[in-house]
Amino acid sequence: MTALNVLIYPDDHLKVVCEPVTEVNDAIRKIVDDMFDTMYQEEGIGLAAPQIGRSIRLSVIDLDVLSEHYPEYKGFRKAFINPHILEVDEESEMLTSEEGCLSIPGIHENVDRRTRIHVKWMDEDFNEHDEWIEGYLARVMQHEFDHLDGVLFTDRISPLRKQLVKNKLTAMSKGKYRAAYRTKAAQR
């Protein structure tokens, strides 16, 4: 496994709608392994392929680190191939919680998300899954799967908050940011 560079805002890869994975082969398995390794090096809980410069519908999530507070996530480590949110339960609770992103280091903002979603994806064996997801995992999935559609969490914050982080994002676009992990400044 290899830790890869994380692309930093406003790299063009972060704004692309990703293409589906057509088959799981050794190359895809290697990308999955490298993504997990990269995520662990950076102490993240999720990573999407565009963040490492791959425009494919692939995300990895590992919530085991949260199992002290969320025991239901003990051992939770999955790759999500070609994931799509089919439906957001508009009757579920709207929860506001702070989010950050490895591709936007140093910025954390509150984002509103529903707590229940209907998701379809394939696992590393290309088996299809179709289920309703609730709670914190639903939030993480929405964040990671947004990346696959070229959407960043900063696209989901209020207009006022966008104005307040504008200078930080501008500085980041000029290579002025700090991250304790391997990054690659924006390519535009």
N, C-alpha and C positions, 0 to 999 in steps of 0.2 A: 504494500500500500504506500501511497505517496500523498503527502500534504500538498495541496495546490494553492496557488494564489487566489484570493478572493477579489473579484472585480469591485471597484469602488464607484459610487455615484459620481457622475452621470453616464457611466459607460453605456454605449449603445446596446450592448447585449442585455442590459437590464430592462429595456423597453420593448423587447421583441416578443411577439406571440410565438410560443415554441411549437415545433413540429412533433407529431407523435413518434414514439419509438415503435418500429415495425417488427422487431424481434429482439429477444434477449439472447445475446451471444457473449463470448468472452470479453469483447470490447465494452459492452454495457456493464457486465459484472465488474470489470476493472474500474469503470467510472463510478459505480456505486461504492466500491471499496474505497476509492480515493476520496469520494465525497464524505463518507463517514470519517475517514482519517483527518481530512481537512476540518470538518466540523468539530471533532474532538480536540484538535490542536488549538482551535479558537474558542473552545468551551461554549459552543452554540448548542442548540437543541434541534435545529433544523437547517437545511441547506437545499437550495434549488439549483438545478443545472445551469441556468443563466448566470448565476453568481460566480461560476468558474469558467464562463465563456462558452458553454454548450447550450445551443438553442433547441433543446429536446425536452419533452414533457417528463421530467424525472425529478423527484424530491426525495430526500431522506429525513427521517425524524427519529430522534432518540430521546424519550422522556424519562428514562430510568433515573437520571440525576435528580429528578423531582419527586421520586418515590417516597421520600421521607414525609412530604406534605400531601402527596397524591399516591397512596399505596397501590391504587389500581394501575399505575404505570410502571410498576416494578418489572424490569426486563423488557419494556416496550422499546423495540428497535426495528424499524421497518423502512423499506424502500417503497415508494409509490410511483409506479410507471403509468403514464397516460392518465393521471388523475383528473377528474372533473367534478365540480360541485354541481349536482343536478338540481338541487333545490335548497333554499334556505328556509327553515321553519320560521315564518314571520310571527308565529304565536309564541315562539320561545323568547326567553329573556334577552334583552339587549344589554350587554355588559360592556362597560368602559374599562379598559385596562392598558397599562403602559406596554408599549412594544418598542423593540429596537431591531436592528438588522446588521449583520456582519458587513454588508455592502454600504452601510451608512453609519460608520463608526462615530460614537460620541453623541448621537442624537437619539433620544427616547421621548416618545410622545404617546398620549392617550388616544386609543382607537376604539370606536364602537363596533362591536361585532355581535351577531346572534350566537346563542349557545347551542344550537342544534342545526345540523346540516345533513343533507342526503348526498353521499359521495360514491363515486364509482372509480375504481382503479384496478391495476394489475400488480401482482407481486413479482418477485424476482424469478419465479417459475412461469410467469406469464398467465397465471390463474387470475380470473376476473373476480373482483369483490364488489358488492353493491350493498351498502348499509347506511343506516343513520348513525351519526356520530354526535356525541354530546360533550359539554363541558370544555375543559381546557384544551383537550385534543382538537376539538372543533375550531378553536381560535388559532392554534398552531397550523392546522391544515389550511385554514383560510389565508393566513399570512404566506405560507410556503406556496400554495397553489396560485395565489395572486401573482407571484413571481413568474409563473409559467404563462401568464397572460400579459406580461409587461407592466404590472401594477406594483408599486412600492407602498409600504405602509404610510409614507409621507403624502401619498396621493389621497389617503383616506382621512387625513386630519382636517380640522376646521380651517376655513380661510384665515382667521386670525392667527392660529398657530403656524400656518404656512408662512405668513409674513414674518413671524418671530424667528423661524428657523432659516429664512431665506439667506441671510448672510453666512451662516454656517455651511449651507449647501453650496453657495457660490465659492467660498473658500475651498471646500472639498473638491469642487470641479477644477480648481487650480492646483490641486495636489497638496493642499494644506489641511492635513488631518493627522490624527494619531491613532494607531491601532497596534495592539500587542501581538499581532499575527501577520502572516504573510499576505500582502495585498499587491494589487496592481492598479495604479492610478488610471483614471478614466481614459478610454480611447474613444475618440469621437471622429 
